[in-house]
Amino acid sequence: MPNITLQIPTEIEEILSKHPEIKWERIVTDSLWNYAKKLRLIDKVTSKSKLSDRDVDKLDRTIKADLSKHYKRT
């Protein structure tokens, strides 16, 4: 299995070091695996998409504008 090196803020390191009973490597691995599964699903869903990047950007702006209008009203 490949190794990775992470830089974390000192504050986080202080918290982690107070809990040596926790298998932090396992937590990081599980988190990465969960994120990778989401990416794999996104890749699968979008692989057959006919939308261009421009179409996606336009849809993104439209949705965000509509949400902004909706929540400013309430």
Phi and psi in degrees as GROMACS dihedral restraints (atoms count N, CA, C in turn):
[ dihedral_restraints ]
;  ai    aj    ak    al  type     phi  dphi    fc
    3     4     5     6     1   -67.8    20    10
    4     5     6     7     1   154.2    20    10
    6     7     8     9     1  -104.1    20    10
    7     8     9    10     1   151.8    20    10
    9    10    11    12     1  -129.7    20    10
   10    11    12    13     1   155.7    20    10
   12    13    14    15     1  -117.3    20    10
   13    14    15    16     1   132.5    20    10
   15    16    17    18     1  -117.6    20    10
   16    17    18    19     1   146.0    20    10
   18    19    20    21     1  -104.9    20    10
   19    20    21    22     1   128.8    20    10
   21    22    23    24     1  -127.1    20    10
   22    23    24    25     1   152.3    20    10
   24    25    26    27     1   -60.7    20    10
   25    26    27    28     1   149.1    20    10
   27    28    29    30     1   -55.7    20    10
   28    29    30    31     1   -39.5    20    10
   30    31    32    33     1   -59.2    20    10
   31    32    33    34     1   -41.2    20    10
   33    34    35    36     1   -67.7    20    10
   34    35    36    37     1   -43.3    20    10
   36    37    38    39     1   -58.7    20    10
   37    38    39    40     1   -38.6    20    10
   39    40    41    42     1   -63.5    20    10
   40    41    42    43     1   -41.4    20    10
   42    43    44    45     1   -66.6    20    10
   43    44    45    46     1   -46.5    20    10
   45    46    47    48     1   -62.0    20    10
   46    47    48    49     1   -40.0    20    10
   48    49    50    51     1   -67.8    20    10
   49    50    51    52     1   -20.7    20    10
   51    52    53    54     1   -78.3    20    10
   52    53    54    55     1    -6.8    20    10
   54    55    56    57     1  -131.1    20    10
   55    56    57    58     1    67.0    20    10
   57    58    59    60     1   -69.0    20    10
   58    59    60    61     1   -14.4    20    10
   60    61    62    63     1   -71.5    20    10
   61    62    63    64     1   -16.8    20    10
   63    64    65    66     1   -89.1    20    10
   64    65    66    67     1   135.1    20    10
   66    67    68    69     1   -84.8    20    10
   67    68    69    70     1    84.9    20    10
   69    70    71    72     1   -62.0    20    10
   70    71    72    73     1   -34.2    20    10
   72    73    74    75     1   -59.5    20    10
   73    74    75    76     1   -41.2    20    10
   75    76    77    78     1   -65.4    20    10
   76    77    78    79     1   -40.5    20    10
   78    79    80    81     1   -64.3    20    10
   79    80    81    82     1   -43.7    20    10
   81    82    83    84     1   -64.1    20    10
   82    83    84    85     1   -45.2    20    10
   84    85    86    87     1   -60.5    20    10
   85    86    87    88     1   -45.9    20    10
   87    88    89    90     1   -61.9    20    10
   88    89    90    91     1   -41.8    20    10
   90    91    92    93     1   -63.6    20    10
   91    92    93    94     1   -44.6    20    10
   93    94    95    96     1   -63.7    20    10
   94    95    96    97     1   -40.8    20    10
   96    97    98    99     1   -63.7    20    10
   97    98    99   100     1   -44.0    20    10
   99   100   101   102     1   -61.6    20    10
  100   101   102   103     1   -42.1    20    10
  102   103   104   105     1   -66.5    20    10
  103   104   105   106     1   -41.3    20    10
  105   106   107   108     1   -62.9    20    10
  106   107   108   109     1   -37.7    20    10
  108   109   110   111     1   -64.6    20    10
  109   110   111   112     1   -37.9    20    10
  111   112   113   114     1   -64.7    20    10
  112   113   114   115     1   -42.6    20    10
  114   115   116   117     1   -63.8    20    10
  115   116   117   118     1   -40.6    20    10
  117   118   119   120     1   -61.4    20    10
  118   119   120   121     1   -41.7    20    10
  120   121   122   123     1   -64.6    20    10
  121   122   123   124     1   -43.7    20    10
  123   124   125   126     1   -60.3    20    10
  124   125   126   127     1   -44.3    20    10
  126   127   128   129     1   -60.3    20    10
  127   128   129   130     1   -41.1    20    10
  129   130   131   132     1   -66.5    20    10
  130   131   132   133     1   -43.5    20    10
  132   133   134   135     1   -66.8    20    10
  133   134   135   136     1   -40.8    20    10
  135   136   137   138     1   -87.3    20    10
  136   137   138   139     1    -8.5    20    10
  138   139   140   141     1   -62.4    20    10
  139   140   141   142     1   -28.4    20    10
  141   142   143   144     1  -103.5    20    10
  142   143   144   145     1     7.0    20    10
  144   145   146   147     1   -68.9    20    10
  145   146   147   148     1   141.9    20    10
  147   148   149   150     1  -101.8    20    10
  148   149   150   151     1     3.4    20    10
  150   151   152   153     1   -74.9    20    10
  151   152   153   154     1   138.2    20    10
  153   154   155   156     1   -85.9    20    10
  154   155   156   157     1   168.8    20    10
  156   157   158   159     1   -59.5    20    10
  157   158   159   160     1   -36.0    20    10
  159   160   161   162     1   -64.2    20    10
  160   161   162   163     1   -42.7    20    10
  162   163   164   165     1   -61.2    20    10
  163   164   165   166     1   -42.9    20    10
  165   166   167   168     1   -64.4    20    10
  166   167   168   169     1   -43.1    20    10
  168   169   170   171     1   -62.1    20    10
  169   170   171   172     1   -41.5    20    10
  171   172   173   174     1   -64.7    20    10
  172   173   174   175     1   -44.9    20    10
  174   175   176   177     1   -62.5    20    10
  175   176   177   178     1   -41.6    20    10
  177   178   179   180     1   -59.4    20    10
  178   179   180   181     1   -47.8    20    10
  180   181   182   183     1   -63.6    20    10
  181   182   183   184     1   -39.9    20    10
  183   184   185   186     1   -63.9    20    10
  184   185   186   187     1   -46.4    20    10
  186   187   188   189     1   -63.1    20    10
  187   188   189   190     1   -45.6    20    10
  189   190   191   192     1   -64.2    20    10
  190   191   192   193     1   -39.3    20    10
  192   193   194   195     1   -64.7    20    10
  193   194   195   196     1   -43.2    20    10
  195   196   197   198     1   -65.1    20    10
  196   197   198   199     1   -41.3    20    10
  198   199   200   201     1   -63.6    20    10
  199   200   201   202     1   -40.9    20    10
  201   202   203   204     1   -62.2    20    10
  202   203   204   205     1   -44.8    20    10
  204   205   206   207     1   -61.7    20    10
  205   206   207   208     1   -44.8    20    10
  207   208   209   210     1   -59.9    20    10
  208   209   210   211     1   -47.8    20    10
  210   211   212   213     1   -80.0    20    10
  211   212   213   214     1   -17.4    20    10
  213   214   215   216     1   -76.5    20    10
  214   215   216   217     1   -25.6    20    10
  216   217   218   219     1   -73.7    20    10
  217   218   219   220     1   -35.6    20    10
